[in-house]
Amino acid sequence: MATIRFNQATVTAKANVYFNGKVVSHSVILSDGAQKTLGLIYPGSYHFNTDQAEQMEIIAGTCDVKLDGSEESNSYGENQSFYVPEKSGFTIEVNECICEYICSFID
């Protein structure tokens, strides 16, 4: 995979740490005001709630995702993404290795 770069961005050095360090991300704000997080998810199953809509892009590894209100789980891998509506949530499960992601917050 090609390196993804964000030019003219502000990165928060303090990590966002969830689930006892099993999910870790850093916040990025682009020059146009767009907000993203770059993160790692270690093996396990985790549920997240959303205030804003989110586009989750998987940049390494694999995961299974079940959106709140859905009966189905879908698998995602490198260069695939999924959308999570605002005021919703999802469960993400990583079975092996580490899953790396970019989360873009959508207004």
MDAnalysis code that builds the backbone (N, CA, C; Angstrom):
import MDAnalysis as mda
import numpy as np

u = mda.Universe.empty(321, n_residues=107, atom_resindex=np.repeat(np.arange(107), 3), trajectory=True)
u.add_TopologyAttr("name", ["N", "CA", "C"] * 107)
u.add_TopologyAttr("resid", np.arange(1, 108))
u.add_TopologyAttr("resname", ["MET", "ALA", "THR", "ILE", "ARG", "PHE", "ASN", "GLN", "ALA", "THR", "VAL", "THR", "ALA", "LYS", "ALA", "ASN", "VAL", "TYR", "PHE", "ASN", "GLY", "LYS", "VAL", "VAL", "SER", "HIS", "SER", "VAL", "ILE", "LEU", "SER", "ASP", "GLY", "ALA", "GLN", "LYS", "THR", "LEU", "GLY", "LEU", "ILE", "TYR", "PRO", "GLY", "SER", "TYR", "HIS", "PHE", "ASN", "THR", "ASP", "GLN", "ALA", "GLU", "GLN", "MET", "GLU", "ILE", "ILE", "ALA", "GLY", "THR", "CYS", "ASP", "VAL", "LYS", "LEU", "ASP", "GLY", "SER", "GLU", "GLU", "SER", "ASN", "SER", "TYR", "GLY", "GLU", "ASN", "GLN", "SER", "PHE", "TYR", "VAL", "PRO", "GLU", "LYS", "SER", "GLY", "PHE", "THR", "ILE", "GLU", "VAL", "ASN", "GLU", "CYS", "ILE", "CYS", "GLU", "TYR", "ILE", "CYS", "SER", "PHE", "ILE", "ASP"])
u.atoms.positions = np.array([
    [0.844, -1.182, 0.000],
    [0.000, 0.000, 0.000],
    [0.883, 1.237, 0.000],
    [0.497, 2.228, -0.757],
    [1.223, 3.487, -0.797],
    [1.074, 4.213, 0.537],
    [2.069, 5.010, 0.874],
    [2.012, 5.792, 2.090],
    [0.950, 6.873, 1.951],
    [0.138, 7.022, 2.976],
    [-0.884, 8.070, 3.001],
    [-0.316, 9.232, 3.791],
    [-0.348, 10.405, 3.196],
    [0.177, 11.605, 3.854],
    [-0.917, 12.659, 3.935],
    [-0.906, 13.392, 5.033],
    [-1.797, 14.523, 5.205],
    [-0.927, 15.761, 5.332],
    [-0.959, 16.649, 4.347],
    [-0.163, 17.873, 4.367],
    [-0.892, 18.957, 5.136],
    [-0.126, 19.823, 5.773],
    [-0.662, 20.948, 6.529],
    [-1.742, 20.498, 7.502],
    [-1.364, 19.602, 8.385],
    [-2.294, 19.047, 9.370],
    [-1.764, 19.271, 10.783],
    [-2.683, 19.343, 11.713],
    [-2.339, 19.414, 13.127],
    [-2.640, 18.046, 13.734],
    [-1.659, 17.468, 14.422],
    [-1.815, 16.155, 15.032],
    [-1.744, 16.306, 16.542],
    [-2.688, 15.697, 17.229],
    [-2.683, 15.700, 18.686],
    [-1.759, 14.592, 19.163],
    [-0.710, 14.960, 19.878],
    [0.273, 13.978, 20.329],
    [-0.311, 13.027, 21.382],
    [-1.190, 13.532, 22.227],
    [-1.810, 12.700, 23.263],
    [-2.768, 11.722, 22.599],
    [-2.572, 10.448, 22.850],
    [-3.389, 9.405, 22.229],
    [-4.775, 9.317, 22.855],
    [-5.735, 8.891, 22.043],
    [-7.062, 8.495, 22.516],
    [-6.953, 6.998, 22.793],
    [-7.105, 6.592, 24.029],
    [-6.912, 5.194, 24.408],
    [-8.229, 4.613, 24.917],
    [-8.654, 3.507, 24.304],
    [-9.913, 2.854, 24.649],
    [-9.663, 1.394, 24.987],
    [-10.563, 0.812, 25.753],
    [-10.550, -0.620, 26.050],
    [-9.182, -1.086, 26.565],
    [-8.698, -0.374, 27.599],
    [-7.433, -0.732, 28.246],
    [-6.271, -0.834, 27.265],
    [-6.232, 0.073, 26.295],
    [-5.127, 0.132, 25.350],
    [-5.262, -0.767, 24.149],
    [-6.398, -1.433, 24.003],
    [-6.598, -2.335, 22.859],
    [-6.994, -1.579, 21.591],
    [-7.466, -0.332, 21.738],
    [-7.760, 0.553, 20.610],
    [-7.111, 1.894, 20.928],
    [-6.235, 2.352, 20.020],
    [-5.490, 3.587, 20.244],
    [-5.528, 4.416, 18.964],
    [-5.804, 5.720, 19.114],
    [-5.814, 6.583, 17.931],
    [-5.227, 7.945, 18.277],
    [-4.901, 8.688, 17.215],
    [-4.447, 10.071, 17.330],
    [-5.347, 10.928, 16.446],
    [-5.711, 12.098, 16.944],
    [-6.574, 13.016, 16.207],
    [-5.752, 13.871, 15.252],
    [-6.320, 14.096, 14.070],
    [-5.690, 14.914, 13.033],
    [-6.723, 15.918, 12.547],
    [-6.314, 17.176, 12.443],
    [-7.179, 18.207, 11.868],
    [-6.459, 18.763, 10.652],
    [-7.105, 18.657, 9.493],
    [-6.527, 19.136, 8.251],
    [-6.712, 20.645, 8.118],
    [-5.968, 21.251, 7.213],
    [-6.013, 22.708, 7.053],
    [-7.399, 23.219, 6.675],
    [-8.233, 22.371, 6.044],
    [-9.600, 22.785, 5.698],
    [-10.594, 22.546, 6.832],
    [-10.094, 22.090, 7.993],
    [-10.939, 21.860, 9.160],
    [-11.464, 20.441, 9.284],
    [-11.245, 19.605, 8.272],
    [-11.697, 18.209, 8.333],
    [-10.997, 17.499, 9.495],
    [-11.754, 16.650, 10.197],
    [-11.220, 15.922, 11.343],
    [-11.141, 14.439, 11.038],
    [-10.028, 13.834, 11.467],
    [-9.806, 12.406, 11.276],
    [-9.131, 11.850, 12.517],
    [-9.197, 10.545, 12.654],
    [-8.343, 9.863, 13.620],
    [-7.617, 8.749, 12.880],
    [-6.383, 8.502, 13.295],
    [-5.571, 7.417, 12.760],
    [-5.350, 6.451, 13.901],
    [-5.672, 5.166, 13.696],
    [-5.597, 4.281, 14.842],
    [-5.262, 2.845, 14.554],
    [-5.091, 2.134, 15.665],
    [-4.799, 0.700, 15.696],
    [-5.839, 0.005, 16.553],
    [-6.265, -1.171, 16.099],
    [-7.184, -1.993, 16.883],
    [-6.553, -3.365, 17.049],
    [-6.311, -3.746, 18.286],
    [-5.737, -5.056, 18.592],
    [-6.842, -6.101, 18.607],
    [-6.496, -7.376, 18.496],
    [-7.518, -8.428, 18.482],
    [-8.501, -8.318, 19.653],
    [-9.780, -8.487, 19.335],
    [-10.854, -8.414, 20.308],
    [-12.102, -7.876, 19.641],
    [-13.149, -7.697, 20.431],
    [-14.421, -7.170, 19.949],
    [-14.757, -5.918, 20.752],
    [-15.094, -4.824, 20.049],
    [-15.288, -3.531, 20.696],
    [-16.511, -2.825, 20.102],
    [-17.276, -2.164, 20.955],
    [-18.437, -1.406, 20.490],
    [-18.166, 0.084, 20.654],
    [-18.495, 0.857, 19.602],
    [-18.341, 2.306, 19.613],
    [-19.673, 2.961, 19.259],
    [-19.965, 4.073, 19.924],
    [-21.109, 4.910, 19.576],
    [-20.602, 6.093, 18.767],
    [-21.448, 6.624, 17.894],
    [-21.058, 7.767, 17.079],
    [-21.975, 8.950, 17.344],
    [-21.404, 10.136, 17.435],
    [-22.179, 11.376, 17.438],
    [-22.300, 11.860, 16.005],
    [-21.156, 11.968, 15.329],
    [-21.108, 12.367, 13.922],
    [-21.072, 11.120, 13.048],
    [-21.475, 11.280, 11.785],
    [-21.298, 10.195, 10.822],
    [-19.800, 9.977, 10.619],
    [-19.418, 8.741, 10.341],
    [-18.008, 8.393, 10.178],
    [-17.805, 7.516, 8.949],
    [-16.684, 7.729, 8.287],
    [-16.228, 6.837, 7.221],
    [-14.957, 6.192, 7.750],
    [-14.991, 4.878, 7.908],
    [-13.842, 4.135, 8.426],
    [-13.142, 3.426, 7.270],
    [-11.883, 3.785, 7.030],
    [-11.090, 3.158, 5.987],
    [-10.062, 2.237, 6.632],
    [-10.065, 0.988, 6.237],
    [-9.099, 0.029, 6.763],
    [-7.842, 0.128, 5.894],
    [-6.699, 0.406, 6.523],
    [-5.468, 0.551, 5.755],
    [-4.519, -0.629, 5.937],
    [-4.777, -1.481, 6.925],
    [-4.001, -2.706, 7.104],
    [-4.781, -3.640, 8.015],
    [-4.646, -4.931, 7.767],
    [-5.349, -5.916, 8.576],
    [-6.765, -6.137, 8.096],
    [-7.522, -6.873, 8.913],
    [-8.915, -7.174, 8.589],
    [-9.774, -7.044, 9.841],
    [-11.082, -6.859, 9.608],
    [-12.021, -6.756, 10.721],
    [-13.402, -7.166, 10.246],
    [-14.262, -7.497, 11.196],
    [-15.676, -7.747, 10.953],
    [-16.437, -6.637, 11.663],
    [-17.441, -6.097, 10.982],
    [-18.184, -4.950, 11.515],
    [-19.675, -5.232, 11.454],
    [-20.352, -4.950, 12.564],
    [-21.806, -5.041, 12.623],
    [-22.331, -3.678, 13.063],
    [-23.062, -3.023, 12.171],
    [-23.653, -1.733, 12.499],
    [-24.835, -1.925, 13.439],
    [-25.033, -0.989, 14.349],
    [-26.193, -1.052, 15.248],
    [-27.462, -1.140, 14.411],
    [-28.367, -2.019, 14.813],
    [-29.631, -2.191, 14.115],
    [-29.572, -3.169, 12.964],
    [-28.392, -3.687, 12.675],
    [-28.232, -4.638, 11.580],
    [-28.084, -6.046, 12.146],
    [-28.570, -7.009, 11.406],
    [-28.414, -8.408, 11.804],
    [-27.135, -9.006, 11.218],
    [-26.599, -8.340, 10.190],
    [-25.452, -8.876, 9.468],
    [-24.138, -8.234, 9.881],
    [-23.087, -9.034, 9.821],
    [-21.730, -8.561, 10.008],
    [-21.033, -8.625, 8.653],
    [-20.224, -7.617, 8.356],
    [-19.485, -7.586, 7.100],
    [-17.992, -7.547, 7.384],
    [-17.213, -8.174, 6.510],
    [-15.762, -8.199, 6.647],
    [-15.137, -7.117, 5.786],
    [-14.084, -6.486, 6.318],
    [-13.368, -5.438, 5.608],
    [-11.874, -5.674, 5.745],
    [-11.147, -5.334, 4.689],
    [-9.699, -5.460, 4.687],
    [-9.067, -4.221, 4.094],
    [-7.779, -4.323, 3.829],
    [-7.002, -3.206, 3.314],
    [-7.669, -2.572, 2.096],
    [-7.728, -1.248, 2.112],
    [-8.320, -0.432, 1.039],
    [-9.835, -0.553, 0.934],
    [-10.490, -1.044, 1.969],
    [-11.944, -1.077, 2.004],
    [-12.418, -0.146, 3.117],
    [-13.666, 0.312, 2.998],
    [-14.186, 1.223, 4.012],
    [-15.652, 0.948, 4.274],
    [-16.130, 1.480, 5.397],
    [-17.544, 1.385, 5.731],
    [-17.996, 2.693, 6.349],
    [-19.291, 2.951, 6.231],
    [-19.922, 4.177, 6.701],
    [-20.769, 3.875, 7.931],
    [-20.666, 4.751, 8.934],
    [-21.476, 4.629, 10.151],
    [-22.296, 5.915, 10.289],
    [-23.632, 5.803, 10.339],
    [-24.465, 7.005, 10.461],
    [-24.242, 7.732, 11.790],
    [-24.600, 9.014, 11.801],
    [-24.527, 9.784, 13.046],
    [-25.503, 9.215, 14.072],
    [-25.205, 9.477, 15.344],
    [-26.065, 9.028, 16.458],
    [-26.368, 7.535, 16.353],
    [-25.358, 6.765, 16.062],
    [-25.500, 5.326, 15.866],
    [-24.352, 4.625, 16.582],
    [-23.937, 3.496, 16.056],
    [-22.823, 2.782, 16.632],
    [-22.500, 1.547, 15.825],
    [-21.433, 0.885, 16.217],
    [-21.009, -0.331, 15.535],
    [-20.131, -1.159, 16.455],
    [-20.116, -2.449, 16.180],
    [-19.199, -3.364, 16.859],
    [-18.166, -3.795, 15.840],
    [-16.902, -3.672, 16.206],
    [-15.816, -4.069, 15.328],
    [-15.036, -5.185, 16.008],
    [-14.767, -6.231, 15.250],
    [-14.051, -7.389, 15.784],
    [-12.821, -7.653, 14.926],
    [-11.690, -7.747, 15.600],
    [-10.423, -8.081, 14.957],
    [-10.011, -9.435, 15.498],
    [-9.789, -10.386, 14.612],
    [-9.493, -11.751, 15.051],
    [-8.015, -12.082, 15.116],
    [-7.207, -11.419, 14.289],
    [-5.770, -11.689, 14.325],
    [-5.012, -10.457, 13.879],
    [-3.767, -10.397, 14.255],
    [-2.900, -9.254, 13.931],
    [-3.513, -7.951, 14.444],
    [-3.106, -6.852, 13.862],
    [-3.602, -5.528, 14.233],
    [-4.301, -4.937, 13.020],
    [-5.418, -4.295, 13.251],
    [-6.154, -3.603, 12.191],
    [-5.823, -2.112, 12.311],
    [-5.384, -1.511, 11.210],
    [-5.076, -0.083, 11.186],
    [-6.153, 0.641, 10.387],
    [-6.526, 1.831, 10.833],
    [-7.628, 2.543, 10.187],
    [-7.422, 4.043, 10.150],
    [-8.172, 4.676, 9.252],
    [-8.351, 6.129, 9.231],
    [-9.846, 6.374, 9.356],
    [-10.237, 7.125, 10.351],
    [-11.645, 7.473, 10.541],
    [-11.824, 8.930, 10.151],
    [-12.712, 9.183, 9.197],
    [-13.035, 10.546, 8.782],
    [-14.407, 10.900, 9.336],
    [-14.481, 12.026, 10.035],
    [-15.744, 12.485, 10.592],
    [-16.456, 13.333, 9.558],
    [-17.726, 13.026, 9.321],
    [-18.502, 13.661, 8.267],
    [-19.537, 14.592, 8.884],
    [-19.547, 15.855, 8.438],
    [-20.523, 16.823, 8.957],
    [-21.872, 16.636, 8.330],
])
